[in-house]
Amino acid sequence: MSESNPPESLYGQEPAPPAAKAPDLMEQLVGVFTEPGALFTRLEATPVWGGALALLTALNTAVAVLWARRVDVDAMLRPVLEANPKIAAENIDNIISVQSRMMLPFSVLGGLLGLAVVSLVLALVYWIVGAWTHEGRKPTYRQAFSATVISGLVGAPKAVLLGIVCSLKAIGGAKPDALSPTSLGFYVVPDSVKLHALFNTLDLFTFASIVLIFIATRRTMRLKASGAAICAVIAALLMIALPVLGAR
């Protein structure tokens, strides 16, 4: 039985090529802003996500805690509850009291688990899209998850900014998505709740995230342009359409 040997040259056996090195967290943070194409191309061979997921989870949890400790739950919920004909007026104060006690633990739980759960589901969706629209070899779920999580690093500065705003500014009953100075909703507050929700999603970091999803699925997962565009549209629906539909 013959065994495969490394190719030989005039000078003996050729050394095996060095294994590709995965970009570390700092390279990922810098790369999403300076060289996203090169970064996501590297991630095709070395899909990683641990450091990025830990960092984003920590930032999201910190923002959630800061917001929950300072938000005026009464100002946030009372207009919504009073506008709901299914809720009796005498029950509103009790509902607000319960929500006030649960706001912090729910916010912490959402910060700790929300990103991971959303990333797992989105990566599955992108992987399914990739199964039909890939170029060459079919992408793996590891590549899809890496593309999803690492592209989210573009939102790290927004999380830091929201943390500062929640710490220094009187936020009243505003939700986190209305507190970012990079969104239109921070400056324009229309009477329509759904229109305000739309303005809150019109954020520089939202648009950057959508563009990065296109680049990530194109480079890391090697999808066709049409497949990457489908993934970007899915991301846009999640980040723009879903908050507007859920606004009340």
URFENQUI-V887580 format. One record per residue. RES is the residue in three letters. NEAR is the number of other ideal C-beta (glycine too) atoms within 10 Angstrom. Layout:
RES:NEAR
RES:NEAR
This chain:
MET:2
SER:4
GLU:4
SER:5
ASN:7
PRO:10
PRO:7
GLU:9
SER:8
LEU:4
TYR:6
GLY:8
GLN:10
GLU:10
PRO:7
ALA:7
PRO:6
PRO:6
ALA:8
ALA:11
LYS:10
ALA:17
PRO:20
ASP:10
LEU:15
MET:9
GLU:15
GLN:24
LEU:20
VAL:13
GLY:19
VAL:24
PHE:14
THR:9
GLU:13
PRO:21
GLY:12
ALA:13
LEU:25
PHE:27
THR:15
ARG:21
LEU:26
GLU:19
ALA:12
THR:15
PRO:22
VAL:19
TRP:21
GLY:11
GLY:18
ALA:22
LEU:20
ALA:11
LEU:18
LEU:22
THR:17
ALA:13
LEU:20
ASN:24
THR:20
ALA:17
VAL:24
ALA:25
VAL:16
LEU:19
TRP:23
ALA:21
ARG:12
ARG:15
VAL:23
ASP:14
VAL:17
ASP:17
ALA:13
MET:18
LEU:18
ARG:16
PRO:13
VAL:14
LEU:18
GLU:11
ALA:10
ASN:11
PRO:6
LYS:5
ILE:13
ALA:11
ALA:8
GLU:7
ASN:10
ILE:17
ASP:12
ASN:10
ILE:14
ILE:16
SER:12
VAL:11
GLN:15
SER:16
ARG:10
MET:13
MET:18
LEU:15
PRO:10
PHE:13
SER:22
VAL:14
LEU:13
GLY:15
GLY:21
LEU:14
LEU:13
GLY:15
LEU:20
ALA:13
VAL:10
VAL:13
SER:22
LEU:14
VAL:12
LEU:22
ALA:21
LEU:14
VAL:16
TYR:29
TRP:23
ILE:12
VAL:22
GLY:27
ALA:13
TRP:12
THR:20
HIS:17
GLU:13
GLY:6
ARG:8
LYS:12
PRO:25
THR:15
TYR:16
ARG:16
GLN:26
ALA:29
PHE:22
SER:28
ALA:33
THR:30
VAL:26
ILE:29
SER:30
GLY:25
LEU:24
VAL:22
GLY:22
ALA:18
PRO:16
LYS:22
ALA:22
VAL:13
LEU:16
LEU:24
GLY:19
ILE:14
VAL:19
CYS:22
SER:14
LEU:9
LYS:12
ALA:7
ILE:20
GLY:12
GLY:15
ALA:22
LYS:15
PRO:22
ASP:19
ALA:17
LEU:21
SER:20
PRO:14
THR:16
SER:20
LEU:15
GLY:22
PHE:17
TYR:8
VAL:12
VAL:13
PRO:11
ASP:6
SER:11
VAL:14
LYS:14
LEU:15
HIS:18
ALA:21
LEU:18
PHE:21
ASN:26
THR:20
LEU:14
ASP:22
LEU:15
PHE:18
THR:23
PHE:16
ALA:19
SER:22
ILE:20
VAL:15
LEU:24
ILE:27
PHE:21
ILE:19
ALA:32
THR:34
ARG:22
ARG:21
THR:30
MET:31
ARG:20
LEU:27
LYS:15
ALA:12
SER:10
GLY:23
ALA:24
ALA:17
ILE:20
CYS:27
ALA:20
VAL:14
ILE:17
ALA:24
ALA:17
LEU:11
LEU:17
MET:18
ILE:19
ALA:13
LEU:13
PRO:17
VAL:16
LEU:11
GLY:9
ALA:18
ARG:10
